[in-house]
Amino acid sequence: MVFPMPARTVTGKNRLLWYITDLLQPKLPRGFNSWTQVLSDWAVSRVWLAAKVPPCLKGRPELAAPFVTEIGAAVRQRQLHRWVGRLDFAQQQVTEPAFDEAGGPAYQALRDEMESAQQAYFSARCAQRSRGAVESETVVTLRSKMEQLQAAFDQTRGRHESHVEKIRRETAKAFWATRNPCVITDTYFADEPIHATTARLARIHPPWWGAFHRRLQQSFAHGHPAEGYLHDALPGLRRQVTKRSKLKLEGTVALWWETNQQRWGWYARKEPHYRMLSKRTRKKTRELIGWFNSMAPGYLSDQTVRVSLHAALTERLREADPWSVPAPDSRSMLAWSEHGLN
């Protein structure tokens, strides 16, 4: 049971502390899982307001809510998750060759010896267990040798870690030099499943979708899509700032931004001022919640409403789709929607 807090008067120094805490530790609104989701859904909702309602959705204004969240999820999947996955793969490809180069033949020989010791130990252990016997002296000796080689191998890798990290940073920089996470290309949704909302709208109303897509490009060209992660991190960054800390909050935010630049590709961007970011986010949050509540009351707070509206959107688009592509069940379609009770 939740008891209401008594009313309090905030004055003087306490008022300032309350304001700072409320500003830097905002509560994520109900129905959202991250501030990145809030910011991207807000951008898509502004595009929806600037566009005409597609003919297939006229008379059903409440379907704008699931439409916006599914488009927002598709954008985040491409702007954030897909690029980061490809970056991780690119960095993994250069990691072991970088260790081989830095350590030379001695490192490679040590690795081979360690792997042979691991294979010998696990083979002997499995064979002994299959007979139901206790661990023999031979198995104990093999395990000791394996652990010694593992420790030596880890120490060797540690000596070359700085060189390998430099190669990984260079790989990330080269990766982002050919990509701009703020750009929504003309073929951005070309690999969407044929039953996805983006694919269906492109077939049902090509001119409308083309105009909507252009507005998406213009909207997401401003600001980096990962700025929401900074907003997610602000409460933790504030807790790091203590009287004994050498860095003030500004320096802590700058360090966080620099540390994450290779992951999100914001080399050419200066970190946003955290107070201004919080102020803008609070304003956008109020606008977004107001929009959802006016278009589809209960969408953010009632799972039954969300499920029914997503299912209704899927059915309406399926009926209007000239290809008559069958859709998966509603649970699969809802995979795009990240809204849930917080």
N, C-alpha and C positions, 0 to 999 in steps of 0.2 A: 504494500500500500504506500502511495506517495502522499505525504502531507504537505499542504501549501506552506511556503515560506512566509514568515510574518513580514509585513511591510516595513521598510527601513528608510531612513533619511540618509543620503550620501552627501557629505559635505566636505569641503576643504581637501586635505591630503587624501582621505579615503575616497573622495569622489574621483580624483585623478587616477588613483590606483585601480578603481573599479572600471574607469573608462579604458585604461590601457589594457587591462585583462580582457575586457569584453571585445576590444578591437583586435588583439593578437590571438585570442583563443575563442574565436566564434564557434558557435555550435552548428554542426552540419545539419541543415534542415531535414525534416522527416521526408523519407521517400528518395533519398540520394545516398550513394555510397562513397562519393569523393567530391572534392571541390572541382576537380577536372571535369567531372560529369556535369556539375552545376554550370560551369562556364561554357562548355560546349553546347549543352541543351539551351542555354540562354541565347547563344549565337544563332542556333537553328530556329528558335522561336521568333527571333527578330526577322529572320529571312521569311518565315511563314507570314508574319504580319505585313511585310512589304510586298508579298506576292498575292496574286489572285487565287482564290480557292479553286483547286482543280475540279472540273465538272463532275467527276465520279464521286467526289466527297461533298458536293453541295447538299445541303439539307441535313448533314451529319457533322456539325461543328465539333462535337466531342471527340471525333476521330482524329482531330488535329493533335491531341495529346500523345497517343501512341505513335503517330506518324513522326512527330518531332523527336521522341526518344529513340526510335529506331534509326532515324537518320543520324542523330547525334552519336549513337553507339557505333554505327558504321564508320563515321568520320574518325572517332577515337581509335577504332581498330586499325585504321590505316596510318593515321598521323603518329600514333604512339606505339602500340603493341607490335604491329608488323615490322616497323623500322627497327625497333629495339631488338626483336628476335633476329633479324638479319645482321645487325651489328654484332650481337653476341656470337653468331656463327662465324662472322669474318674474323673476330678477335680470337676465337678458339682455333681457327685455322693457322694463325701465326704464332700461337703461344708455344707449342712444343718445338717447332723449328727454331724459335728464338732461344729456347733453353739449350737445344743441341748446338747452336752456333756459339752461344756464350760459354758453355761448359766444355765443348770440344770432345775429342775421343775419350778422355777420361770420364766425363759425365755420361756419355753414351754407354761405356763399358760398365759403369756402376749401375746404371738403370737396367741393363740386360742381366747383370748378376743378381740384382734384387728381384727381378721378375722370375728368374729361374728358381731362386730360393723360395719365393711365394708359391710357385707351382709345386715344388717338391714337398713343402710343408703341408699344403692343403690336400695333395694326393695321398700322402702318408696318413694324415689325420682321417680322411674319409675312409680309407681302406681299413684302418684300425677300428673305426666306429661301426663299420659294416659287420665286423666280427664280434662286436659287443665288448671289446677289450678296453681296459683303462689306458690312459695316455702313457705310452712307453718312453723310455729314455731317449730313443732315437727321435721320436716326435718332438720331445722337449728340446733336444739339441737343434733340430731343424727350425723350430719356432724361434729359438734364441738367435740363430744365425739370420733368419729373416728379419727379426726386429732390429738387429744391429745394422743390417744393410738399409732398412727403411729409414732409420735415424740418420745414417750417413747421407742417404739420398736427399732427405728433407733439408739437411744442413747445406748441402751443395746447391740445391735449388734456391735456398734463402740468400746465398751469396750472389746469385745472378738475378734476383727478383727485380731489382731496380732497372736493369737492362731490359728485361722482358716487359716490364710495365711501360717503359719508354716506347717499345715497339707497338704495344697495344694502343697507346695514346696516338701514335702516328697513324695506325690503322684506322682508328675512329675518326681522326681529322680528315683522312683521305676519303673515308666513307661518306661523311657529311658534306664534303666539298662538291659532290655530285648530286646532292639532294637538298631540298629545302622543305623542312617539315611544315612550313606555313603555306605551301603551295598546294592547292587542290587542282590537279591537272584535268584536262578535258576527258581523259579516259580513266578517271579516278575510280569509278565504280564498275569498270568493265568486267572485272572478274567476280562480281557478285553472283550468288546463286540465282537461277532464273526465276525462282519463286520469291526472291527478296523484294522488299518494298521499292528499293531504288530501281531494280530491273523492271518491275511491273509498271511503275509510273513512266519509265522511258518508253515502254511499248504502248501504254494506254493513251498518254497525252505527250507525245514527243516535243511539241513546241513549249508546252507548259514546263516540262521537266528541264528543257534546255535553259529557259529563263531562270528557273529556280536554281539550277546548277551554277549559273553565272553569278547569281547573288551569293551563293555559298562560297564561291571562290573569292569574292570581294570581302565577305565578312571574315573569313578565317585567315585572310592575308595580313590582318592586323593583330599583333600580339602572338607570342609563342604558345602553341597548344599545351605545353607542359607547365605553364605558369601555375596551374592549379595544384601541381605537386608542391610548389613552394608554399602555397597557402595551407596545404595539408601539413607541411613540416613546421610552420611557424610556432605552434605551441611548444613543440619539442626544442626548437632553437632558442626560444625564450627561456626555457628551463635551464639551458646550458649556460646562460649568462648569470654569473654570480659576482659577488663582491671580489672574489679572488681571481676571477677570470681576467685574462689579459685582453680579451676582445670584448667590445661592446656589441650590442645586438646588430648594429649595422655591419660590423666586421664579421660576425658569425653568419649572417645572411649571405654576405659576399663570398665567404669561404664555402658555404653550402652550394652556392651557384657555380663557383669555379670547379668544385669537386664533381658536380653532376653534368658539366658542360659536354663531356665526351659522350655521355649516355643519351643526351637529348639533342645534341648538335646545335647549341646556341652560342657558338664561338664568336660570332660577329655581333652579338647582342649584349648590351649592358643589363645587369640584373635590375629588375623593377624595384622601386622603393617599396619596402614592405608596408608602410602606412598607406601609401597611395593604392597599392594592390588590394589591401584589406578594404579600403573605402569603396573602391570600384566594385569589388566582389559583393559587398553588403548591398549596394544599390542594385546590382544585377540580380541578386538572390531575391530581393523583394519583388522586382519586376517579374521574374520567372515564376515565383510561387503565385503571384496574383494572376498571371496569365493561365497557369494550369487550373487554378480554382475557378476562373471564369469560364474556361472552355469545357472542362470536365471535372465538376465537383466530386471530390472523393478519390480522384485518381492517385494522389500522392499518399493517401492515408489508408485506403481500403484495397486489399489485394484482390478481392472479388471484382471490384470495379475495374482494376487494371487488367485482369485476365479477360474479362468480358469485352473490354474495349479493344484489346489487341486482337482477340478472336474476330470481333466485328470488322476491324480494319482489314484483316487477312481475307475474310469472306467477301467484303465489298470489292477489294482489288481483284480477287480471283474471278468474281462475276464479270468485272469490266475488262479483264485481260483478254485481248484478241487471241492469244495463244492457248488460253484455257489450261494453263499449267497447273496440275494439282499441287497443293501445298502440303508440307508436313503437318503433323498435329500441332495444336496450339502451343504445347510446351516447347517444341522446337523453335517455333517462331518467336516465342518469348525469350529465347536465348539472347536476342539482341537487346532486350530491355534489361537494364541493370537496376531499375527502381525496386525498392523494397523497404520494408519497415526498418528503421534504425533503432 
